[in-house]
């Protein structure tokens, strides 16, 4: 029923955009951009936000700011038919300005699951008029899901996800986040299940969680100076955490995007867990 409703909504949105599928598209949100390219429609994209890092061609498009802080003026100067974005898009004043200029703003369905990834692909394929192009992506995700069930550990390790953007920005994921969802799907156990969302990294939090795995995005780990740089963080060195926990990093959008490469993230985590 959920998939049917997503398809119906996509058809309704497509009709509201116009009789013809949009040809001049701005995407804001790395997963949205990745899916449009994966559907073979990257040539329609005239602008992206700075979170759109994959594929490489996406980074060569005009930039319209960050998905949460879009530049209405910059976006409108590109003359788009539509803005394809996520539920995180903002600020509201910018979105209102974009709509007032006659540009359709389409919010792509969210969610952090195998089905959510498939729904996003189906939604965008319907909107762009390339339904057939979605099938190989959907088949790949379904195969990856079945593979993940085969390799899912009976007793997964305790995994602590650390969001990092340099030593000044260090947060730990509780429940209800993309990191929590991907860890669980891979068969791991979130090491800090006692709260929702993110909280600052502290020696107390790390010590209480006693993780078997320290999980980072690749950009996050790089911002800390790699594995060697972790030795400079008291929160991780206290109590011998670094000596006992395995450090794992996965490409940012692959790990947290829940898009076409979701299976690669699960494969990487399950390999690390083994």
N, C-alpha and C positions, 0 to 999 in steps of 0.2 A: 504494500500500500504506500509506504514512504517513497519508494522509487517511482511509483506511478504519479504521485503528487508532485515530485520534483520535475518529472517530464512535462506534466500539464502546466506547471508554473513556468517552465522554460519556454513553452510554446506561447503562453500569454505574454511573457516578457518580450519575446522575439516580435510578436505582433505590435507591441507598444513601441518598439524601436523603429519599426517601419516594415513595409512589405519586403524590402530587400535586407539581407543580413548586413550588419554594419561593416564598412570597409576601412574606416579610419578610427582605430581603436587606441585608447589609452588604458593601460593596465596598471593597477596599483595593488601590490601584494605579490610576493615572489611565487607562490603556488599558482595563482591565477595566470601570471605571465608564462610560467613553465608549461601549464596545460595548453594554452593557446599555441605555443610553439610546438608542443608534442602533437597537436592536432594538424600540424602543417600549415598554420595560419599566421606565422610570425611576420609575414610581409604586410599584414594588415595593421600591425602595431606601429604607431607613430610616436609613442612615448610610454615610458615606464617610471616606476618609482625606484628609489635606491635599494629597496629590498629585493629587487628583481635581478638576481645574480646568475641565473641559469636559464637557458644556455648562454654562452658567451655573447652571442648576437644581441641578447636582451640588454646587455650593459652598454651597447653601442647606440642605443636609441636615445632620444631626447629625454631628459629627466624632469620630473614634475614634483620633486620633493620626496618626502617619506610618506608612506600610506597613512600614518596618523596625523601628518602635518603637510597636507597637500597644498601646492601653490595654485590657486584658482587662476590667477593671471597667466602663469606659465602654461598651464594646461590648456586654457582657452585659446592661447596664441597659436596652438598647433592645429586648431580647427577640427576637433574630433567629432565623430558621430555619437560615440558612447564612451563612458568610463566604466570599465569592468573592475570591480574592487571587492573588498571583504567587509565583514562586519566591523572591523577595526578602523575603517576609513574615517578621516576627519581632517580638520575640525569642522563642526557643523556649519559654521559660517561659510567656509570654502565650498562645501557641498551644495549649500543653498545658492551660492553665486553661480556655480556650475550649472545647476538645474535651471536657474533663472535665465541663463544664456541659451537655453534650448538643448543642452546636451543631456542625453539620458544617462542616469546613474543606475547601474545594475549591480546589486549585491549578490555575489556568488554564495551558495550555501556553505555553511561552516561545518564543523564537526571533526572529531579526531578518531576515526575508525576506518577499517577497510571499506565499509559501505559508504561512508562519507566521502572517501576519495573517489569511489566510483560515481557517486551522485554528482560531484563537482565536474567530472569529465563529461558525463552525460548531459548535464545542464549546459555546459559551454559548447559542446558539439551541436546540440539542438539550436542554441542561440545563433551560432555561426553558420548553420546550414551545412554541417559536415558530419552528419550522424555516423556514416560508415567509417570515418576516420577514428571514431572512438573505440570501435570494437577491439582492435589489437591491444590498445591500452587497457581496456577492461579485462580482456583475457589474460594479459600479463599479471595484472593485480590479483585476479582470482587464482592463478597458478601459484603466485607468491604466497597467498594466504594459505593455500593447502600445504605448501612446502613448510611454512612456518609452524603449522600444527604438528607436522611430523617431527620437526626438530625442537619443539618447545620443551624445555627441561621440566622434569617432574618436580624438581625443587630448585627454583631459580635463585640466583645470588641477590643480595641486598644492593641496590644501585642508588647512588647519590648523584643526582644531576645538578651540576653547578653552572649557572649562567654567568658568563664573564665577558666583560668588555674592558679589559685592563684591571689592574689590582684595585682600582677605586670603585669598580662595579662588580660585586660578587654576590650572587643570590642563589638560594637553594630552593629547589622545586618540591612543593608538597603535592597534594592531590589536585585533581581538576585542571591540570595543565596538559599541553601537548607532550611534554617530556614524560609526565606520569603515564599518559596513555600509551606511548610507544614502548616504554619500559615494560608495562604490563602485557602488551600484545606479544612482545618478544619472550615473555616468560620470566622476566625479572620481577623483583619486589621493590617497590619504592621504599627507600630506607627511612624516609620521614613522612609517614602517613598521618601524622597528628594534626595537620592543618591544610587548608586549601591555598593555592596560589604560591607566591614566592615570598621568602623572607631573607634577610641578610645572612650571609655565611658567618658563622661564629664557631670558635673552638668547642663550645658547649653543644651546639647542634651537631657538629661532626662527630664528637665523642659519643653522644647519645645514640647516633644512628649506626655506628660501627659498620660502615659499608664494606662490601667485598669489591665493589667496582665504583670508581669515580668517573662519571660520564660528563664529557664536555662536547660542545660543538667545535669543529675544527678552527673556526675563526676565534672562538673564545679561548681555546687553549693557546693559539698563536699569540693572542693579545697579552698573555701572561708570560711569554717567553718559552713556550713549549713545556715539556715535562720537567726540564731542569728548572724552569722558572717557578714551578710549584713549591720548590724547596724554600722559597722566600715568603711563603704564606703561612704564618703561625697557625691559622685555623686548620690547616691540613697537616702540618708537621706535628702538632700537639697530639700526644697519645699514640704516636707511631702509625697514624692512619696511612701516610704515604708508603710506609714500609710494608704494609699488609694489603692494601687495596690495589687492584689493577686499574691503571689509567687507560681510558678508552675515549677516542674522539671520532666523531662522524660529521661529515659535511653538514653545515647548518640547515639548508633547505631540504636536504635528503632526510635528515633526522626529524625535523619538526614541521615539515610542510604538508605531510599527508597528501602527496600528489602522485604523479606517475612513477616516481622512484621510491615509493614507500617500501616496496619489497627489498630494495637494496639496504635500507636502514635496518629492517628486521634481520636480514641475513648477516649484516655486520655485527649487530648486537648478539645474536645467537652464537655466532662464531666466537665472539669475545667471551661469552658466558661459558662456552665449552672449554 
